[in-house]
């Protein structure tokens, strides 16, 4: 009852303030009918008048910083952004650089490609240039690309998305990265499924945009690969949140420790409905 009374009083006060502001604005508008600036006259001791120039108008272009979101609001904003992107991103193209290293055998390789994605189930790569050991190209990078293509073609994006249905979120505080204030959440998968991880996600405290995800994959996609740890960074490109860098380390039965870095740049997002993109892509 007290809270209802308080809200009614606050609404009444707000209406009074708004009404007073409107009346004041109308009176100001009536007072400034003419465009001729008013001159202010000052009388000197000898009786002569001195006309002062009118004061310059106030600067109304000051940028007001966005307010910091609460942890709950930032998480809700992130979920809403992800849902909008799933519906509105028809595809994209990007330049991809993959660097892979096998420290135990001192082998490495660097693969430059063009990446083309059409929602929801089409991902292709075009080779640009490769340098390094052929074993790394065939047994590490090529298998990584094939696994990614198969995941897009056959997988369900919703089954591995950062959603409340798949993860439990626990707030852990704030941190600063590159001058940005980020909310930090610990995430734990609700099921042990391929593509899910246990770790942390970082959201921009002003927009709720995903900035970083890090942790360990809870279920390996292969019996020969274990303990996959990763850090993935994101950036906003034309309103879409897209991965720009991933660093991962894994232990494989046959080749030992594997270190992979994937860098995506020069994104060209294609806005549009997912359904329309799928239909046009099948023609």
C-alpha positions as CSV (number, residue, x, y, z in Angstrom):
1,X,0.0,0.0,0.0
2,X,2.8,2.4,0.9
3,X,4.6,1.6,-2.4
4,X,1.4,2.2,-4.4
5,X,0.9,5.6,-2.7
6,X,4.5,6.5,-3.3
7,X,4.3,5.7,-7.0
8,X,1.1,7.8,-7.3
9,X,2.8,10.7,-5.6
10,X,5.8,10.3,-7.9
11,X,3.6,10.3,-11.0
12,X,1.8,13.4,-9.7
13,X,5.1,15.2,-9.1
14,X,6.3,14.2,-12.5
15,X,3.2,15.5,-14.2
16,X,3.5,18.8,-12.4
17,X,7.2,19.1,-13.5
18,X,6.3,18.3,-17.1
19,X,3.4,20.7,-17.1
20,X,5.6,23.5,-15.7
21,X,8.2,22.8,-18.3
22,X,5.7,23.0,-21.1
23,X,4.3,26.3,-19.8
24,X,7.8,27.7,-19.4
25,X,8.8,26.6,-22.9
26,X,5.7,28.2,-24.4
27,X,6.4,31.5,-22.6
28,X,10.0,31.4,-23.9
29,X,8.8,30.8,-27.4
30,X,6.4,33.7,-27.3
31,X,9.1,36.0,-25.9
32,X,11.4,35.1,-28.8
33,X,9.0,35.8,-31.7
34,X,11.5,38.1,-33.5
35,X,14.8,36.8,-34.8
36,X,16.6,40.0,-34.0
37,X,18.9,39.5,-31.0
38,X,18.3,41.7,-28.0
39,X,20.9,44.3,-27.0
40,X,21.7,45.0,-23.4
41,X,22.5,48.7,-22.6
42,X,24.7,49.8,-19.7
43,X,24.9,53.5,-18.5
44,X,28.3,54.9,-17.8
45,X,28.7,57.6,-15.0
46,X,28.6,60.4,-17.6
47,X,25.2,59.2,-18.8
48,X,26.3,57.7,-22.1
49,X,25.0,54.3,-23.1
50,X,27.2,51.3,-23.9
51,X,25.5,48.5,-25.9
52,X,26.9,45.1,-25.2
53,X,26.8,42.3,-27.7
54,X,24.2,39.6,-27.0
55,X,25.5,36.5,-25.2
56,X,26.1,33.4,-27.5
57,X,23.5,30.7,-27.3
58,X,24.3,27.8,-25.0
59,X,26.1,24.7,-26.4
60,X,23.5,21.9,-26.5
61,X,25.7,19.4,-28.3
62,X,27.3,17.9,-25.2
63,X,27.4,14.1,-25.5
64,X,25.8,12.4,-22.6
65,X,27.4,9.0,-21.8
66,X,25.2,6.0,-21.7
67,X,24.3,4.8,-18.2
68,X,25.8,1.6,-17.0
69,X,23.5,-1.3,-17.1
70,X,22.8,-3.5,-14.1
71,X,24.2,-7.1,-14.4
72,X,20.6,-8.4,-14.9
73,X,19.7,-5.8,-17.5
74,X,23.0,-6.4,-19.4
75,X,22.3,-10.1,-19.5
76,X,18.8,-9.5,-20.8
77,X,20.0,-7.1,-23.4
78,X,22.6,-9.6,-24.6
79,X,19.9,-12.3,-25.0
80,X,17.7,-9.9,-26.9
81,X,20.6,-8.9,-29.2
82,X,21.4,-12.5,-29.9
83,X,17.8,-13.3,-30.8
84,X,17.6,-10.3,-33.1
85,X,20.9,-11.3,-34.8
86,X,19.7,-14.9,-35.3
87,X,16.7,-13.5,-37.2
88,X,18.3,-10.7,-39.1
89,X,21.8,-11.9,-40.2
90,X,21.4,-13.5,-43.6
91,X,25.1,-14.2,-44.0
92,X,28.6,-12.6,-44.2
93,X,32.0,-12.9,-45.8
94,X,35.3,-12.4,-44.1
95,X,39.0,-12.9,-44.5
96,X,40.3,-15.7,-42.2
97,X,43.8,-16.4,-41.0
98,X,44.5,-19.7,-39.2
99,X,47.8,-20.3,-37.4
100,X,48.4,-23.8,-36.0
101,X,51.4,-25.1,-34.1
102,X,52.4,-28.5,-32.7
103,X,55.0,-27.6,-30.1
104,X,56.0,-31.3,-29.4
105,X,57.2,-31.8,-33.0
106,X,58.0,-28.1,-33.7
107,X,55.7,-28.1,-36.7
108,X,53.5,-25.1,-37.7
109,X,51.4,-23.7,-40.5
110,X,49.6,-20.6,-41.5
111,X,46.5,-20.7,-43.7
112,X,44.8,-17.7,-45.3
113,X,41.3,-18.1,-46.6
114,X,38.1,-16.4,-47.6
115,X,35.1,-17.4,-45.5
116,X,31.5,-17.2,-46.8
117,X,28.5,-17.9,-44.6
118,X,24.8,-18.0,-45.7
119,X,22.3,-18.6,-42.9
120,X,21.4,-20.9,-41.7
121,X,23.3,-24.0,-43.0
122,X,25.9,-22.9,-45.6
123,X,29.6,-22.3,-44.8
124,X,32.4,-22.4,-47.5
125,X,36.1,-21.6,-47.6
126,X,38.3,-20.5,-50.5
127,X,42.0,-21.0,-50.2
128,X,44.2,-17.9,-50.6
129,X,47.6,-18.9,-49.4
130,X,49.3,-21.5,-47.2
131,X,52.8,-21.7,-45.7
132,X,54.2,-24.2,-43.4
133,X,54.4,-28.0,-42.8
134,X,52.0,-30.1,-44.9
135,X,51.2,-32.3,-41.9
136,X,49.8,-29.4,-40.0
137,X,47.7,-28.4,-43.0
138,X,46.3,-31.8,-43.5
139,X,45.8,-33.1,-40.0
140,X,45.1,-30.0,-38.0
141,X,43.8,-27.0,-40.1
142,X,41.9,-29.0,-42.7
143,X,40.2,-31.1,-40.0
144,X,39.3,-28.0,-38.1
145,X,37.7,-26.4,-41.2
146,X,35.8,-29.6,-42.0
147,X,34.5,-29.8,-38.4
148,X,33.2,-26.2,-38.6
149,X,31.5,-26.8,-41.9
150,X,29.8,-30.0,-40.7
151,X,28.7,-28.2,-37.5
152,X,27.0,-25.4,-39.6
153,X,25.4,-27.9,-42.0
154,X,24.1,-30.4,-39.6
155,X,24.0,-28.8,-36.2
156,X,21.3,-26.9,-34.4
157,X,22.6,-23.3,-33.5
158,X,20.2,-23.1,-30.7
159,X,21.6,-26.2,-29.0
160,X,24.9,-24.5,-28.3
161,X,23.9,-20.8,-28.1
162,X,24.6,-18.8,-25.0
163,X,21.0,-19.0,-23.7
164,X,19.4,-19.6,-20.4
165,X,18.1,-22.9,-21.7
166,X,21.7,-24.2,-22.2
167,X,23.6,-22.4,-19.4
168,X,23.4,-21.2,-15.8
169,X,24.7,-17.7,-15.4
170,X,26.3,-16.5,-12.1
171,X,27.4,-12.8,-11.8
172,X,31.1,-12.4,-10.7
173,X,31.6,-8.6,-10.8
174,X,33.1,-6.1,-13.3
175,X,36.5,-5.6,-15.0
176,X,38.0,-3.2,-17.5
177,X,39.4,-4.3,-20.9
178,X,40.6,-1.6,-23.3
179,X,38.9,1.1,-21.3
180,X,35.5,-0.6,-21.5
181,X,33.7,-1.7,-18.3
182,X,32.6,-5.3,-18.6
183,X,30.2,-7.4,-16.6
184,X,31.7,-10.9,-15.9
185,X,29.5,-14.0,-15.6
186,X,30.4,-17.6,-14.8
187,X,28.6,-20.0,-17.1
188,X,28.0,-23.7,-16.5
189,X,26.2,-25.9,-19.1
190,X,23.0,-27.5,-18.1
191,X,23.9,-30.6,-20.1
192,X,27.2,-32.2,-21.1
193,X,26.9,-31.7,-24.8
194,X,29.4,-31.2,-27.7
195,X,29.8,-27.5,-28.3
196,X,29.1,-26.3,-24.8
197,X,31.7,-25.0,-22.4
198,X,32.3,-24.1,-18.8
199,X,34.0,-20.8,-18.1
200,X,33.2,-17.0,-18.3
201,X,31.6,-14.5,-20.6
202,X,32.1,-10.8,-20.6
203,X,29.4,-8.3,-21.6
204,X,29.7,-4.6,-22.3
205,X,28.2,-2.8,-19.3
206,X,26.7,0.0,-21.5
207,X,25.2,-2.1,-24.3
208,X,25.1,-5.7,-23.2
209,X,27.1,-6.7,-26.2
210,X,29.3,-9.9,-26.0
211,X,33.0,-9.0,-25.8
212,X,34.7,-12.2,-24.7
213,X,34.0,-15.9,-23.9
214,X,36.6,-18.2,-22.4
215,X,36.7,-21.6,-20.8
216,X,37.0,-25.4,-21.4
217,X,34.8,-27.5,-23.7
218,X,32.8,-29.9,-21.6
219,X,32.7,-32.7,-24.2
220,X,35.2,-33.2,-26.9
221,X,34.0,-33.8,-30.5
222,X,36.7,-36.5,-30.9
223,X,38.0,-39.4,-28.8
224,X,41.5,-38.4,-29.8
225,X,41.3,-34.8,-28.5
226,X,41.1,-33.8,-24.8
227,X,41.1,-30.7,-22.7
228,X,40.2,-28.0,-25.2
229,X,40.7,-24.6,-23.6
230,X,39.9,-21.4,-25.6
231,X,39.5,-17.6,-25.5
232,X,37.2,-16.0,-28.1
233,X,36.9,-12.3,-28.6
234,X,34.1,-10.5,-30.4
235,X,33.4,-7.1,-32.0
236,X,30.3,-5.3,-33.2
237,X,30.3,-4.9,-37.0
238,X,27.4,-2.9,-38.5
239,X,25.2,-3.9,-35.6
240,X,26.1,-7.6,-35.6
241,X,28.4,-9.2,-32.9
242,X,30.9,-11.4,-34.7
243,X,34.0,-13.4,-33.6
244,X,37.3,-11.7,-34.5
245,X,39.9,-13.8,-32.7
246,X,40.0,-17.3,-31.1
247,X,43.0,-18.8,-29.3
248,X,42.7,-22.5,-28.3
249,X,44.9,-25.1,-26.9
250,X,44.2,-28.9,-26.8
251,X,45.8,-32.2,-26.1
252,X,45.6,-34.8,-28.9
253,X,46.5,-38.5,-28.5
254,X,48.6,-38.7,-31.7
255,X,50.2,-35.3,-32.1
256,X,50.3,-34.0,-28.5
257,X,49.7,-30.3,-27.6
258,X,48.0,-28.3,-30.3
259,X,47.8,-24.5,-30.4
260,X,45.5,-22.8,-32.8
261,X,44.7,-19.1,-33.5
262,X,41.9,-18.0,-35.8
263,X,41.6,-14.4,-36.8
264,X,38.6,-13.0,-38.8
265,X,38.7,-9.5,-40.3
266,X,37.1,-7.4,-43.1
267,X,33.6,-8.6,-42.3
268,X,30.9,-7.9,-44.8
269,X,27.6,-8.7,-43.1
270,X,24.5,-9.3,-45.1
271,X,21.4,-8.1,-43.3
272,X,18.0,-9.7,-44.0
273,X,15.7,-12.4,-42.7
274,X,17.2,-15.9,-42.2
275,X,14.2,-17.5,-44.0
276,X,14.6,-15.4,-47.1
277,X,18.4,-16.0,-47.2
278,X,17.9,-19.7,-47.0
279,X,15.4,-19.7,-49.9
280,X,17.5,-17.4,-52.1
281,X,20.6,-19.5,-51.4
282,X,18.9,-22.7,-52.6
283,X,18.0,-21.4,-56.0
